[in-house]
């Protein structure tokens, strides 16, 4: 088979595998709601439970990136998916809160698949097409939306314990399909005489730290909101779990599938210009989403009049859809930065940046829950994310915007200084 056909097969098989992995990684977004009710969890405990898979999926990303450089993505990704199958199945047998935390850590290994698939896919394509290829692979984030379509149907029809059983069977089948339709190329392996500790020295590079910050919002924010939105719709608007999951998918779906478009735009216009405008769109959306439902009274000439201010479910969903689109472009553009600046060790750097994004996805749901318990305001989650976007905008302005072209015909030639 020609290299071109092999590359296409690798891209399709890897994207499908990543979609399934992400679907499994986000399963608590739906089944967490009946578990929360059964165990009587508060918002902080719910946030911790949903975040546990994100924690392990994040911490494993750096070693997975290194192992991908050394052993190849085919072997590492297949082994990673196979390791999660028993844990997914046994989740249906858990009865205590700590059971879900422990099993969630093992299931969360599926989230590390991104740090394997990104360098694995990228090396099959020329540099001019790597942004688009990584964007297509990254569209597997849409697994979060697939989870919101599939899991509610299983929960309503058969009970939540059916979800882990079905997902375990799907993951096992995915391991077989991926193995038979993917390939290995010894020339893609990177000789590794550098120790794990030495690889982490990349964190001393200011550009790596900056990309970590960007990714903590465009990916970490996406993961956190994907986990949080179903229960947000249920609590804020009083919707049925099926309708809530469907509306939540309006954020998760574009946040995944449009990543390929973001990769194409990053190839054409440059990672810098795409990321800059992504952050501004996210800033506007989060500003509007941050306002809680409230009433205020005005003294008029006819006497006091009370007005209600707040987003209805339709405007809220439209804003979430736009935010999902923006984050999809941002996830692709940040990795275009990496493929441009660190082509020789893309696996290691993508693992480090992916770790930062994943840790954002772990910390944010816990903070969402803590803020809700502390303030009683559900939209405090968006207030927090609004502040994180401010940090990224200021950092980008100080290190890039003041020194490089970000609009016009020269945008694609923009440099990315420290």
LODREN-148609 format. One record per residue: x, z, y of N, C-alpha, C in turn; residue in three letters. Coordinates in steps of 0.001 Angstrom, whole numbers, padded with zeros to 6 digits, always signed. Each point is the difference from the previous one (the first is absolute). Layout:
<nodes>
XZYXZYXZYALA;...
</nodes>
This chain:
<nodes>
+000843+000000-001187-000843+000000+001187+000882+000000+001241UNK;-000351-000803+001007+000802-000093+001210-000028+001317+000755UNK;+001020+000189+000837+000080+001219+000790-001214+000158+000913UNK;-000484-001123+000517-001137+000060+000919-001248+000505-000723UNK;-000226-000504-001211-001166+000449-000768+000164+001449-000443UNK;+001216+000368-000359+000248+001392-000354-000279+000923+001184UNK;+000458-000431+001178-000223+000805+001204-001492+000191+000262UNK;-000776-001067-000167-001443+000088+000219-000649+000933-001023UNK;+000424-000105-001252-000545+000858-001042+000341+001459+000256UNK;+001236+000251+000423+000412+001363+000330-000842+000549+001147UNK;-000227-000823+001007-000780+000438+001161-001429+000353-000400UNK;-000632-000856-000794-001390+000251-000408-000102+001235-000896UNK;+000882+000075-001003-000039+001139-000931+000300+001309+000709UNK;+000965-000016+000910+000375+001221+000714-001098+000442+000955UNK;-000638-000966+000668-001082+000335+000932-001187+000604-000739UNK;-000336-000568-001151-001093+000553-000800+000340+001413-000464UNK;+001238+000188-000470+000420+001321-000472-000047+001019+001130UNK;+000449-000401+001175-000005+000921+001140-001428+000343+000431UNK;-000901-000969-000096-001407+000263+000342-000581+001076-000911UNK;+000272-000117-001299-000490+000997-000951+000651+001357+000264UNK;+001304-000007+000264+000697+001257+000288-000593+000679+001234UNK;-000293-000787+001028-000540+000587+001220-001427+000502-000222UNK;-000755-000708-000821-001352+000441-000351+000055+001376-000661UNK;+000923+000169-000939+000162+001279-000695+000499+001066+000969UNK;+000925-000368+000854+000602+000935+000960-001049+000596+000935UNK;-001038-000784+000316-001031+000418+000955-001256+000548-000675UNK;+000037+000267-001304-001221+000340-000722-000658+001283+000506UNK;+000784+000963+000517-000574+001237+000509-000876-000224+001235UNK;+000146-001151+000657-000830-000277+001178-001477+000021-000354UNK;-000329-000357-001256-001402-000021-000448-000289+001166-000938UNK;+000767+000132-001080-000316+001065-000963+000303+001378+000574UNK;+000775+000048+001075+000272+001287+000632-001248+000643+000583UNK;-001008-000810+000357-001217+000540+000617-000811+000834-000997UNK;-000312-000513-001207-000686+000872-000964+000875+001156-000484UNK;+001320-000201-000078+000892+001093-000393-000020+001097+001064UNK;+000017-000394+001264-000059+000960+001105-001267+000836-000080UNK;-001105-000657-000280-001285+000703-000094-000016+000954-001192UNK;+000526-000455-001133-000010+000825-001210+000886+001229+000134UNK;+001139-000147+000669+000942+001108+000131-000207+000817+001273UNK;-000862-000485+000911-000244+000712+001254+001212+000007+000911UNK;+000688-001128+000119+001212-000072+000808-000335-000125+001482UNK;+000865+000554+000847-000142-000234+001435+000741-001276+000380UNK;-000026-000358+001284+000575-001276+000429+001512-000050-000220UNK;+000680+001128+000224+001455+000023-000197+000353-000177-001473UNK;-000715+000679-000887+000251-000138-001445-000316-001408-000473UNK;-001056-000589+000544-000318-001385-000340+001122-000929+000446UNK;+000505+000210+001217+001108-000818+000491+001236+000137-000858UNK;+000285+001230-000464+001167+000224-000861-000171-000714-001335UNK;-001192+000093-000585-000241-000644-001295+000159-001516+000103UNK;-000583-000603+001020+000098-001450+000140+001416-000452+000329UNK;+000787+000899+000595+001345-000370+000429+001055+000150-001085UNK;-000276+000737-001077+001018+000240-001017+000531-001290-000635UNK;-000866-000969-000367+000555-001250-000520+000885-000722+001011UNK;-000334+000131+001266+000795-000646+001040+001376+000644+000100UNK;+000065+001313-000215+001283+000704+000075+000979-000527-001049UNK;-000413-000010-001269+000921-000460-001050+000298-001483+000137UNK;-001017-000788+000386+000233-001426+000191+000958-000291+001125UNK;+000115+000932+000937+000922-000162+001118+001408+000452-000358UNK;+000104+001172-000635+001317+000554-000319+000767-000866-000990UNK;-000726-000735-000852+000662-000814-001014+000457-001341+000545UNK;-000386-000321+001224+000254-001352+000503+001482-000313+000191UNK;+000753+000948+000495+001427-000272+000224+000734-000254-001316UNK;-000099+000884-001000+000667-000323-001276-000534-001275-000638UNK;-001291-000276+000140-000541-001236-000568+000609-001230+000674UNK;+000183+000066+001314+000631-001107+000697+001427-000231-000480UNK;+000725+001091-000221+001377-000096-000493+000030-000554-001417UNK;-000897+000511-000863-000043-000484-001387-000416-001469-000065UNK;-000843-000429+000936-000393-001413+000026+001191-000882+000322UNK;+000820+000438+000957+001214-000747+000308+000921-000072-001215UNK;+000032+001075-000787+000972+000095-001098-000501-000605-001301UNK;-001282+000251-000350-000516-000402-001307-000991-001159+000051UNK;-000529-000309+001165-000968-001081+000120-001428+000513+000069UNK;-000818-000674+000782-001356+000457+000240-000918-000086-001198UNK;+000233-000956-000895-000905-000185-001139-000005+001225-000900UNK;+001179+000462-000368+000110+001147-000900-000509+001267+000679UNK;+000401+000215+001236-000346+001243+000692-001508+000093+000244UNK;-000617-001094+000456-001430+000039+000298-000836+000178-001269UNK;+000366-000687-001069-000739+000141-001258+000086+001428-000523UNK;+001196+000591+000032+000174+001377-000478-000776+000986+000867UNK;+000001-000245+001305-000702+000888+000930-001505+000010-000278UNK;-000590-001183-000172-001436-000065-000259-000353+000634-001340UNK;+000811-000244-001009-000272+000562-001324+000020+001528+000029UNK;+000872+000579+000832+000121+001459+000058-001245+000666+000576UNK;-000789-000729+000772-001177+000610+000635-001240-000005-000885UNK;-000022-000834-001046-001223-000171-000793-000505+001313-000601UNK;+000843+000808-000699-000527+001250-000580-000559+000954+001056UNK;+000693+000107+001142-000450+000927+001046-001353-000421+000564UNK;-000190-001303+000196-001291-000480+000504-001112+000391-000963UNK;+000229-000194-001288-001014+000291-001015-000350+001492-000018UNK;+001023+000859+000032-000229+001444-000132-000585+000632+001257UNK;-000037-000742+001113-000612+000557+001201-001466+000359-000236UNK;-000673-000755-000874-001412+000259-000286-000208+001341-000698UNK;+001066+000578-000564-000116+001257-000741+000345+001215+000854UNK;+000447-000228+001245+000399+001108+000876-001219+000834+000396UNK;+000212+001310+000172-001099+000903+000373+000346+000910+001174UNK;+001283+000210+000271+000426+000899+001071+000660-000786+001124UNK;+000014+000614+001184+000582-000655+001168+001460-000371-000241UNK;+000756+000939-000611+001414-000284-000216+000204-001117-001024UNK;-000975-000195-000903+000089-001111-000948+000051-001332+000760UNK;-000881-000138+000982-000063-001248+000758+001264-000215+000838UNK;+000556+001096+000503+001241-000125+000773+001143-000474-000892UNK;+000117+000601-001189+001098-000353-000900-000155-001422-000543UNK;-001195-000339-000469-000221-001342-000542+000120-001040+001111UNK;-000443+000360+001200+000110-000917+001126+001442-000385+000296UNK;+000916+000943-000210+001415-000308+000221+000495-001086-000947UNK;-000439+000040-001248+000429-001007-000977-000689-001341+000280UNK;-001306+000051+000250-000726-001234+000320+000594-000659+001239UNK;+000478+000819+000915+000544-000523+001253+001229-000870-000156UNK;+000643+000047-001174+001164-000868-000217-000366-001467+000200UNK;-001287-000331-000216-000438-001387+000200+000239-000455+001423UNK;-000021+000937+000947+000225-000367+001399+001418-000457+000278UNK;+000937+000367-000879+001378-000445+000188+000210-001454-000339UNK;-001033-000660-000537+000129-001408-000395+000357-000903+001165UNK;-000338+000408+001216+000297-000839+001157+001502-000165+000203UNK;+000754+001080-000195+001443-000071+000201+000696-000779-001096UNK;-000686-000235-001110+000544-000849-001061-000365-001460+000265UNK;-001262-000238+000275-000476-001370+000150+000515-000714+001230UNK;+000208+000737+001094+000445-000652+001236+001346-000695-000161UNK;+001071+000710-000415+001276-000713-000190-000040-000978-001170UNK;-000779+000333-001036-000104-000884-001167-000579-001352+000399UNK;-001074+000017+000761-000631-001246+000451+000855-000720+001035UNK;+000536+000761+000960+000728-000613+001114+001179-000838-000485UNK;+000692+000462-001042+001211-000700-000448-000305-001327-000705UNK;-001257-000251-000308-000365-001275-000611-000263-001087+001044UNK;+000063+000346+001290-000342-000955+001050+001109-000076+001039UNK;+000125-001168+000670+000987-000110+001075-000363+000918+001159UNK;+000969+000313+000834-000201+000963+001077-001108-000420+000950UNK;-000138-001308+000227-001018-000497+000931-001423+000227-000512UNK;-000144+000278-001304-001321+000220-000591-000200+001435-000498UNK;+000998+000838+000190-000093+001349-000557-001091+000830+000662UNK;-000186-000153+001303-001048+000750+000679-001365-000327-000565UNK;-000251-001301-000220-001287-000430-000549-000165+000479-001441UNK;+001082-000118-000800-000066+000423-001407-000256+001500-000105UNK;+000721+000778+000797-000208+001447-000024-001383+000360+000523UNK;-000506-000806+000934-001343+000233+000513-001057-000222-001065UNK;+000177-001081-000800-000953-000257-001095+000054+001143-001007UNK;+001213+000403-000376+000123+001125-000927-000640+001255+000584UNK;+000277+000251+001272-000543+001189+000647-001507-000016+000120UNK;-000604-001186-000143-001463-000076+000031-000619+000775-001156UNK;+000836+000391-000947-000479+000871-001071-000517+001333+000511UNK;+000305+000323+001281-000619+001172+000624-001519-000056-000079UNK;-000534-001215-000176-001449-000151-000122-000538+000718-001235UNK;+000896+000478-000863-000441+000827-001114-000770+001223+000469UNK;+000281+000451+001229-000768+001112+000569-001461-000386+000169UNK;-000239-001259+000390-001374-000482+000150-000644-000234-001364UNK;+000781-000523-000960-000523-000202-001355-000482+001336-000569UNK;+000779+001052+000248-000394+001336-000451-001346+000410+000590UNK;-000217-000351+001269-001251+000390+000660-001188-000832-000482UNK;+000246-001174-000553-001084-000779-000593-000310+000462-001425UNK;+001054+000255-000781-000166+000277-001426-000345+001455-000297UNK;+000752+000927+000594-000170+001412-000343-001406+000539+000294UNK;-000620-000306+001164-001355+000531+000234-001019-000466-001043UNK;+000142-001240-000464-000913-000511-001023+000140+000813-001283UNK;+001242+000291-000381+000242+000792-001210-000471+001443+000176UNK;+000226+000558+001192-000407+001382+000258-001513+000147-000099UNK;-000731-000914+000643-001457+000079+000001-000574-000311-001387UNK;+000584-000970-000689-000544-000422-001279+000368+000874-001178UNK;+001237+000545+000006+000483+000714-001191+000619+001362+000299UNK;+000109+000364+001261+000677+001239+000355+001456-000265+000356UNK;+000592+000875+000800+001342-000279+000507+001064-000034-001099UNK;-000232+000693-001134+001022+000031-001053+000202-001363-000660UNK;-000940-000916+000204+000179-001344-000555+001072-000778+000755UNK;+000198+000333+001267+000954-000747+000831+001420+000078-000559UNK;+000544+001186-000316+001352+000032-000570+000125-000769-001313UNK;-001019+000048-000850+000069-000722-001269+000064-001508+000218UNK;-000830-000513+000894+000003-001437+000293+001310-000404+000668UNK;+000467+000812+000936+001236-000330+000713+001217+000029-000940UNK;+000006+000914-000954+001107+000049-000964+000031-001269-000844UNK;-001172-000482-000416-000069-001247-000783+000456-001190+000835UNK;-000408-000031+001265+000409-001104+000885+001507+000020+000209UNK;+000572+001181+000196+001443+000092+000216+000772-000447-001241UNK;-000464+000384-001170+000674-000408-001237-000028-001522-000148UNK;-001145-000619+000269-000083-001456-000065+000888-000670+001024UNK;+000138+000636+001173+000844-000567+001060+001469+000007-000401UNK;+000427+001044-000703+001392+000059-000474+000301-001207-000886UNK;-000918-000309-000912+000206-001133-000919+000013-001326+000758UNK;-000953-000192+000894-000061-001249+000761+001244-000193+000855UNK;+000417+001065+000655+001177-000104+000857+001242-000367-000817UNK;+000160+000615-001144+001203-000254-000798+000068-001450-000476UNK;-001139-000567-000371-000001-001356-000545+000054-001084+001078UNK;-000317+000331+001242-000037-001021+001049+001025+000232+001109UNK;+000939+000907-000231+001078+000211+000966+001335-000376-000647UNK;+001034-000091+000826+001311-000471-000480+001104+000851+000614UNK;+001180-000127-000596+001193+000677+000512+001052-001038+000341UNK;+000753+000254+001044+001105-000869+000394+001224+000886+000227UNK;+001006-000089-000881+001177+000869+000134+000706-000127+001342UNK;-000144-001160+000649+000671-000182+001287-000609+000852+001102UNK;-001206+000531-000239-000652+000842+000997+000463+001442-000058UNK;+000724+000373-001054+000446+001377-000137+001156+000273+000955UNK;+000019+001211+000531+001038+000396+000940+000914+000997-000688UNK;+001308-000293-000121+000912+000965-000622-000079+001337+000727UNK;-000226+001047-000747-000223+001301+000631+001081+000978-000417UNK;+001021+000142+000846+001005+001030-000206-000194+001113+001024UNK;-001052-000152+000834-000274+000988+001031-000968+001042-000551UNK;+000267+001257+000259-000837+001076-000485-001259+000133+000849UNK;-000993+000664-000585-001271+000224+000690+000218+000682+001351UNK;+000901+000983+000021+000285+000726+001231+000576-000931+001062UNK;+000826-000952-000443+000587-000942+000943-001050-000964+000550UNK;-000971-000365-000839-001050-000908+000461-000799+000633+001130UNK;-000201+001309-000083-000800+000681+001024+000718+000065+001347UNK;+001275-000369+000030+000716-000030+001270-000582-001034+000953UNK;-000816-000907-000559-000668-000982+000863-000903+000674+001019UNK;-000407+001243-000289-000860+000728+000939+000725+000323+001304UNK;+001325-000130+000010+000746+000209+001241-000101-001200+000934UNK;-000488-001125-000522-000164-001197+000814-001248+000168+000867UNK;+000141-000057+001345-001168+000187+000882-001108-001012-000262UNK;+000367-001224-000393-001032-001000-000264-000831+000375-001220UNK;+000646+000553-001018-000750+000417-001192-000987+001103+000361UNK;+000448+000970+000806-000893+001076+000424-001179-000534+000799UNK;+000271-000986+000825-001071-000591+000810-001008-000719-000879UNK;+000483-000752-000983-000920-000699-000903-000800+000996-000839UNK;+000624+001143-000322-000728+001052-000704-001166+000508+000849UNK;+000247+000175+001297-001057+000464+000895-001135-001018+000083UNK;+000354-001271+000153-001029-001046+000058-000848+000010-001278UNK;+000686+000094-001132-000709-000120-001276-000840+001230-000309UNK;+000396+001130+000571-000777+001216-000229-001399-000111+000582UNK;-000175-000861+001007-001337-000177+000568-000702-001215-000588UNK;+000690-001143-000146-000702-001198-000471-000335+000085-001487UNK;+000861+000637-000788-000303+000199-001421-000530+001402-000269UNK;+000696+001007+000507-000449+001370-000216-001399+000235+000543UNK;-000262-000552+001187-001331+000120+000579-001040-000734-000823UNK;+000378-001168-000526-000922-000767-000846-000351+000777-001271UNK;+001001+000558-000646-000232+000765-001232-000869+001222+000288UNK;+000347+000730+001059-000737+001218+000334-001467-000293+000292UNK;-000257-001033+000794-001382-000334+000337-000754-000572-001203UNK;+000700-000721-000867-000643-000514-001212-000474+001153-000876UNK;+000772+001082-000035-000382+001174-000777-001109+000800+000691UNK;-000039-000038+001307-000845+000889+000784-001358-000586+000360UNK;-000118-001331+000053-001164-000605+000630-001306+000142-000773UNK;+000045+000006-001333-001254+000114-000751-000671+001329+000309UNK;+000751+001086-000108-000596+001301+000290-000313+000137+001487UNK;+000703-000715+000874-000305+000030+001435-001376-000614+000260UNK;-000256-001144-000613-001307-000637+000149-001110+000890-000561UNK;+000265+000630-001138-001004+000870-000606-000297+001189+000910UNK;+001054+000627+000536-000187+001187+000827-000485-000297+001408UNK;+000559-001036+000626-000317-000291+001410-001333-000707+000162UNK;-000305-000916-000904-001204-000814+000154-001044+000254-001076UNK;+000290+000906-000963-000970+000362-001020-000355-001128-000952UNK;+000976-000857-000339-000261-001159-000847+000158+000336-001473UNK;-000652-000789-000853+000197+000072-001445+001421-000446-000329UNK;+000560+000524-001090+001388-000293-000335+000240-001494-000202UNK;-000984-000728-000528+000187-001442-000210+000062-000744+001324UNK;-000898+000338+000930+000020-000645+001320+001250+000413+000766UNK;+000363+001275-000112+001202+000483+000684+001242-000735-000495UNK;+000109-000187-001317+001159-000705-000559+000019-001459+000427UNK;-001178-000624+000065-000075-001397+000423+000460-000164+001445UNK;-000445+000893+000883+000414-000075+001399+001480+000359+000162UNK;+000467+000956-000783+001415+000351+000054+000873-001174-000426UNK;-000521-000840-000905+000745-001187-000432+000176-000999+001129UNK;-000841+000079+001042+000165-000877+001164+001302+000285+000727UNK;+000563+001190-000207+001330+000317+000505+001077-000330-001030UNK;-000221+000384-001246+001031-000156-001036+000254-001456-000354UNK;-001061-000821-000049+000157-001379-000458+000846-000838+000954UNK;-000350-000087+001302+000873-000762+000898+001378+000630+000127UNK;+000060+001328-000142+001288+000673+000068+000930-000392-001126UNK;-000552-000607-001055+000822-000466-001110+000195-001492-000012UNK;-001111-000749-000032+000107-001445-000224+000633-000732+001168UNK;-000104+000530+001223+000555-000697+001157+001501+000246+000165UNK;+000567+000753-000904+001442+000237+000085+000778-001306-000149UNK;-000526-000926-000803+000668-001295-000150+000019-000746+001329UNK;-001112+000064+000739-000045-000634+001321+000998+000659+000936UNK;+000140+001308-000124+000996+000692+000805+001414-000423-000341UNK;+000259-000256-001279+001314-000491-000393+000282-001384+000564UNK;-001015-000873-000025+000168-001342+000564+000246+000071+001505UNK;-000754+000841+000700+000188+000147+001445+001378+000569+000315UNK;+000473+000921-000842+001322+000586+000230+001104-001027-000217UNK;-000177-000884-000996+000965-001085-000205+000031-000928+001211UNK;-001159-000277+000579-000106-000981+001079+000359+000565+001368UNK;-000504+001193+000301+000168+000550+001346+001014+001134+000088UNK;+000433+000498-001133+000961+001091+000007-000663+001339-000245UNK;+000711+000876-000723-000551+001314-000346-000269+000840+001239UNK;+000847-000140+000994-000115+000816+001208-001300-000245+000752UNK;-000301-001268+000275-001187-000307+000798-001282+000376-000725UNK;-000045-000230-001318-001199+000347-000768-000211+001516+000002UNK;+001070+000752-000253-000124+001457-000049-000426+000577+001342UNK;+000526-000555+001081-000338+000482+001349-001496-000120+000264UNK;-000572-001144-000288-001425-000187+000257-000870+000754-001004UNK;+000480+000171-001222-000722+000805-000992-000190+001429+000501UNK;+001063+000580+000528-000073+001382+000471-000967+000155+001168UNK;-000061-000998+000869-000924+000090+001131-001454-000108-000455UNK;-000264-000888-000940-001373-000111-000524-000409+001299-000682UNK;+000905+000569-000803-000288+001270-000677-000233+001110+001022UNK;+000776+000009+001064-000139+001021+001050-001390-000045+000627UNK;-000486-001201+000306-001332-000146+000612-001099+000450-000970UNK;+000083-000462-001249-001016+000372-000985-000041+001507-000220UNK;+001166+000614-000140+000047+001436-000266-000461+000808+001200UNK;+000233-000503+001199-000497+000673+001208-001524+000093-000034UNK;-000650-001107-000359-001469-000016-000050-000529+000819-001173UNK;+000694-000071-001144-000446+000740-001182+000181+001505+000151UNK;+000873+000414+000899+000309+001423+000150-001142+000800+000615UNK;-000879-000661+000756-001054+000743+000688-001029+000528-000995UNK;-000254+001312+000010-001012+000567-000889-001413-000235+000532UNK;-000963+000212-000835-001394-000026+000442-000229+001203+000928UNK;-000544-000244+001202-000260+001130+000895-001152-000322+000948UNK;-000584+001057+000555-001081-000087+000979+000485+000605+001312UNK;-000422-000584+001105+000301+000617+001292-001235-000073+000891UNK;-000133+000981+000841-001168+000132+000870+000395-000279+001447UNK;-000786-000840+000660+000241-000380+001385-001151+000517+000857UNK;+000332+000619+001140-001035+000454+000937-000426-001189+000855UNK;-001170-000540-000230-000525-001130+000754-001056+000488+000987UNK;-000469-000897+000849-001015+000391+000975-001316+000336-000680UNK;-000180-000476-001216-001208+000310-000752+000165+001178-000935UNK;+001155+000665+000085+000267+001128-000877+001098-000317-000997UNK;+000396+000956-000811+001086-000222-000970-000382-001071-001028UNK;+000975-000866-000293-000204-001016-001030+001191+000033-000948UNK;-000290-000034-001279+001039+000072-001025+000224-001374-000623UNK;+001262-000364-000127+000378-001294-000580+000863+000244-001246UNK;-000196-000856-000961+000814+000066-001224+001034-001120+000018UNK;+001236+000346-000299+001092-000976-000043+000665+000076-001371UNK;+000204-001124-000623+000667-000030-001297-000143-001361-000644UNK;+000912-000322-000873-000040-001286-000687-001040+000035-001103UNK;-000842-001022-000057-000887-000102-001156+000756-000625-001163UNK;-000616-000039-001163+000694-000437-001203+000445-001458+000091UNK;-000734-000827+000755+000345-001419+000096+001239-000215+000872UNK;+000020+000632+001169+001166-000135+000890+001224+000632-000653UNK;-000201+001131-000652+001097+000669-000692+000613-000918-001052UNK;-000839-000654-000785+000492-000876-001073+000721-001218+000566UNK;-000491-000549+001107+000671-001141+000634+001392+000400+000476UNK;+000110+001162+000626+001304+000471+000462+000949+000243-001173UNK;-000529+000538-001100+000826+000219-001179+000453-001332-000600UNK;-000850-001004+000039+000360-001326-000495+001157-000576+000821UNK;-000096+000110+001313+001076-000500+000878+001284+000779-000237UNK;-000127+001311-000150+001180+000824-000262+000650-000390-001327UNK;-000819-000265-001017+000531-000423-001289+000769-001311+000104UNK;-000518-000948+000784+000696-001264+000215+001351+000231+000656UNK;+000018+000828+001037+001246+000259+000718+001041+000636-000910UNK;-000411+000989-000788+000955+000673-000884+000518-000937-001081UNK;-000840-000956-000434+000456-000979-000994+001141-000843+000556UNK;-000154-000488+001226+001073-000767+000632+001247+000860+000187UNK;-000205+001271+000373+001135+000878+000243+000785+000307-001260UNK;-000685+000170-001132+000714+000272-001254+000917-001160-000359UNK;-000467-001216+000241+000823-001171-000305+001152-000144+000991UNK;-000263+000238+001270+001035-000216+001016+001144+001002-000130UNK;-000293+001234-000401+001072+000986-000168+000936-000423-001123UNK;-000548-000543-001078+000872-000434-001097+000706-001305+000313UNK;-000497-000754+000946+000744-001168+000477+001246+000463+000750UNK;-000133+001078+000772+001183+000609+000626+001064+000272-001065UNK;-000426+000607-001124+000943+000416-001034+000663-001197-000663UNK;-000783-001034-000334+000584-001170-000651+000948-000738+000934UNK;-000240+000087+001301+000895-000635+000973+001304+000777+000162UNK;-000103+001314+000067+001163+000817+000357+000792+000521-001197UNK;-000656+000081-001191+000659+000629-001151-000202-000831-001267UNK;+000299-001283+000088-000238-000898-001132+000818+000380-001230UNK;+001168+000589+000186+000880+000296-001128-000424+001233-000789UNK;-000737+000904+000627-000463+001200-000729-001454+000290+000349UNK;-000807-001024-000091-001407+000111+000364-000732+001018-000874UNK;+000419+000137-001259-000671+000953-000877+000164+001429+000491UNK;+001225+000364+000366+000260+001358+000467-000715+000293+001308UNK;+000131-000909+000973-000602+000228+001314-001527-000005-000090UNK;-000551-000919-000801-001458-000021-000151-000481+001279-000672UNK;+000824+000558-000892-000363+001263-000633-000025+001145+000999UNK;+000992+000031+000890+000065+001059+001008-001167-000118+000982UNK;-000238-001214+000494-001094-000212+000952-001343+000235-000693UNK;-000113-000456-001250-001222+000245-000759-000239+001482-000223UNK;+001088+000753-000202-000114+001450-000136-000592+000613+001261UNK;+000491-000450+001158-000524+000523+001268-001479-000324+000158UNK;-000382-001247-000352-001403-000371+000087-000859+000807-000947UNK;+000503+000182-001215-000743+000769-000980-000139+001466+000389UNK;+001054+000568+000589-000083+001387+000445-001016+000140+001129UNK;-000109-001047+000832-001064+000006+000997-001363+000049-000661UNK;-000151-000790-001076-001249-000005-000747-000265+001303-000727UNK;+001052+000775-000284-000160+001310-000633-000340+001083+001021UNK;+000720+000015+001103-000161+001072+000980-001298-000143+000801UNK;-000349-001232+000353-001158-000199+000871-001318+000512-000595UNK;-000341-000295-001283-001270+000544-000510-000060+001522+000020UNK;+001134+000650-000263+000019+001464+000049-000245+000476+001428UNK;+000629-000674+000959-000198+000357+001403-001412-000335+000460UNK;-000551-001097-000517-001405-000317+000310-000899+001167-000401UNK;+000186+000462-001237-000832+001087-000492+000213+001288+000773UNK;+001262+000318+000315+000297+001225+000751-000629-000045+001385UNK;+000060-001167+000645-000595-000134+001335-001516+000142-000043UNK;-000619-000566-001039-001451+000139-000143-000378+001456-000220UNK;+000734+000695-000865-000286+001415-000242+000238+000836+001254UNK;+000998-000394+000799+000354+000774+001192-000943-000261+001168UNK;-000344-001277+000213-000789-000371+001183-001460-000292-000302UNK;-000288-000387-001250-001350-000410-000340-000346-001391+000494UNK;+001004-000744+000482-000219-001342+000550+000597-001023-000961UNK;-000828-000833-000604+000497-000978-000972+000903-001044+000654UNK;-000304-000397+001218+000795-001045+000654+001381+000489+000409UNK;+000305+001285-000240+001345+000507+000298+001048-000743-000819UNK;-000395-000605-001125+000927-000807-000789+000518-001185+000824UNK;-000898-000628+000758+000400-001135+000821+000801+000447+001220UNK;-000297+001200+000502+000791+000533+001107+001456+000163-000420UNK;+000205+000497-001220+001356+000179-000517+000712-001337-000120UNK;-000659-000988-000576+000627-001307-000168+000272-000669+001341UNK;-000862+000227+000953+000206-000529+001357+001328+000500+000569UNK;+000291+001279-000219+001262+000547+000477+001200-000586-000714UNK;-000126-000261-001309+001107-000590-000755+000288-001421+000489UNK;-001045-000764+000308+000197-001356+000529+000710+000041+001347UNK;-000311+001003+000817+000694+000153+001282+001507+000119-000214UNK;+000396+000778-001008+001431+000176-000280+000641-001345-000326UNK;-000660-000799-000843+000552-001304-000371+000084-000933+001190UNK;-001029-000009+000833+000013-000875+001176+001130+000362+000957UNK;+000179+001274+000249+001064+000428+000918+001365-000335-000578UNK;+000189+000251-001288+001278-000289-000653+000301-001499+000061UNK;-001003-000827-000298+000214-001439+000037+000289-000478+001414UNK;-000686+000548+000965+000238-000420+001387+001431+000315+000432UNK;+000469+001201-000327+001328+000419+000438+001112-000761-000702UNK;-000189-000359-001272+001090-000605-000770-000082-001513-000133UNK;-001194-000586+000236-000143-001429-000220-000617-000758+001167UNK;-001138+000460+000474-000756-000784+000978+000772-000197+001292UNK;+000716+001028+000437+000742-000126+001261+001168-000972-000113UNK;+000402-000343-001238+001197-000818-000182-000266-001369-000604UNK;-001223-000262-000459-000221-001256-000715-001304-000650+000403UNK;-000076-001303-000240-001192-000787+000289-001061+000265-001050UNK;-001212+000367+000432-001058+000246-000970-001234-000838+000259UNK;+000063-000886+000972-001092-000931+000238+000593-001374+000292UNK;-000778-001058-000234+000439-001338+000326+000733-000685-001127UNK;+000625-001124+000329+000610-000846-001028+001239+000610-000628UNK;+000620+000957+000668+001234+000580-000526-000243+001242-000862UNK;-001274+000303-000253-000308+001233-000727+000619+000027-001393UNK;+000017-001156-000673+000526-000052-001356+001492+000268-000048UNK;+000675-000153+001166+001441+000193+000056+000357+001403+000476UNK;-001018+000837+000148+000233+001342+000523+000974+000752-000901UNK;+000880+000720+000611+000942+000812-000771-000560+001389-000193UNK;+000558+000697-000977-000427+001359-000264+001191+000934+000120UNK;+000375+000375+001246+001113+000930+000163-000398+001406-000413UNK;+000955+000899+000058-000281+001384-000417-001145+000589+000799UNK;
</nodes>
